[in-house]
């Protein structure tokens, strides 16, 4: 499966480059990224588990988007459509694609820590440079995912096994 992992890394690198350079990503590239991620998942999980994980993870993404919509709606004192103003279509599709790559617990940890890290990095950037640049969210999350795939290749980490996260909290 190392060929699949390397293919995913290459596709994510191209996606990150596009997002940082053009602030947009090719929809064809996003579609191409789905194939090796599904193959990767199928090497570990039954198709019913892949669908179950995807639905749980997608539900978490929907809750995040609804929360952001609620925040901006309260801030603006009117119902606010966050899409294409605060969050791009490519970002939404990227999050849905990432739903395939993880078990629900790992996905929640990945997205929460990834978004927290980006908030800190871009917050510091704003404080230092006083620029209100758009965050290339799909590209940044791609870079974080690339790092995780490198860890997966070198350390044999399984993104569908929650024992690394949940097991650390268990006493036994």
N, C-alpha and C positions, 0 to 999 in steps of 0.2 A: 504493500500500500504506500510505500515511500514515493513512488512515481505520482500517485494521486495527490499526496501531500505537497510535493514539489510543484505540481500543476496548479494547485490551489494557491500556493505562495506566489507563483509567477502572475496568475490572474489578479491576485490582490495587489501586487506591486504595480501592475499596469493601472488598475482601478485607482489606487492612491495617487499615482502620478497624474492621471487625468483630473482627479478632483482638486489636487493642489494647483495644477497648472491652469485648468480651464474652469474650475468651479462647477464642473458638470461631469457626468460619467456616461459612457455609452451603454445603452440598454442591452445591446448585443453582448457586451462583456458581462453584464449582470446575469443574463440568461446562461451564458457559458459557465459562469461560476457555480450555478446550481448543479450542473451535471456531476463534477467531481465531488462536491459536498454530499450529494445523494449517494454516490458510489461509496464514499468514505463511510457514511452512516450505515449503508447496507452491509458493509463488511463486519459490522459490530452488532447491529440491531435487526430485529424482525421488522418487516414493513409496517406492521400495526404499531410498533413502538416508535418508529420514525414519525408516523402520522400523529400519534399521541403527543410526542415531544414537541413537534412543530406546532400543534394547536395550543398547547400550554404556553409555549414561548411566544407565539403570536398574540395570545391573550394578554400576556405581560406587556408586550409592545403596545397593544391597543390601550391598555390602562395607562401606560406612560404618555401616549399621545393625548388621551383624554385629560390627564392631569395637566399637561402643558397647555392644552386648550383652555381648561378651567382657569389656570393661572393668568394667561394673557387676557382672557375674557373679563376676569375680575379687575385686572390692572387697567384695561382699556374701558371698563364699565359698559361693555357691549360684547355680544357673542363674536368671537374672533376666530377666523379660519387660519390656523397656523401653517397650513400647507402652502408652499411656494412663497411664503413671506418669511417664516421663521425656520421651517424645515422643508427641504427640497424633496421632490419626488424620488430622486436617486437615493437619498438618505432613507426614505421609507422602504424602498425596495431592498436596499442593503440590509436594513434591520430584519426584514422578512427572510432574506437569504440566510442571514446569520442564525436564524431560528433553527435551521437544519443542522448546524454544526455542533450543538450542545444538548446535553440533558437539561431539563428545566432548572435544576439547582445551579449547575455550572453556567447556564445562560444568564440567570439573574445576577450571579456574582460577576460574570464577565461584563455585562452591560452596565451594572451599577458602578463597578470600579473603573471601567473604561470612561464612562461619562463623568465620574468624579475627577479622574485624572485630567481629562480635557478641560473641565471647568477650572481646575487649578492652573493649568498651563496657560489657557487663554485669559484667565483672570489676571495672572501675573503680567502677561503680555499687555493687557489693557492698562494696568496700573503703571507700568514702565513707559510705554509708548503712547498712551492715551488714544489708541486707535480702536475703533469699533468695527473690526473686520468680521466678515462672515466666517464661521468655522467650517472648514471642509470636513463635515462629520463623517461621511462615508469613507473618505480617504484616511482620516485619523483612526477610525475603528478598524479599517483594513490593516493599518500598520500595527495596531495592537494585536489583531488576529494573526498577523504574520509572525510576530514574536511568540505567540502561543503555539503556532504550528512548528516553529523551530524547537521550542521546548518539547513538543510532542514527539518530534523526530529524534531528538537527542536523548530524552529521558523516558520515552515510552509512555507518556501521559495519555490517558483515555478521556476524551471530552464527554463521553457518555457514562462515565463512572463517577458517582457522587461521593465515593468513599474518601477522596482527598479532602473534600470540604466537610461533608457530614461526619465522616469517621473521626475527624479531629476533635469533634465535640462530644464523642461518645466515651464513656468510661467503661472498661470491660476487662 
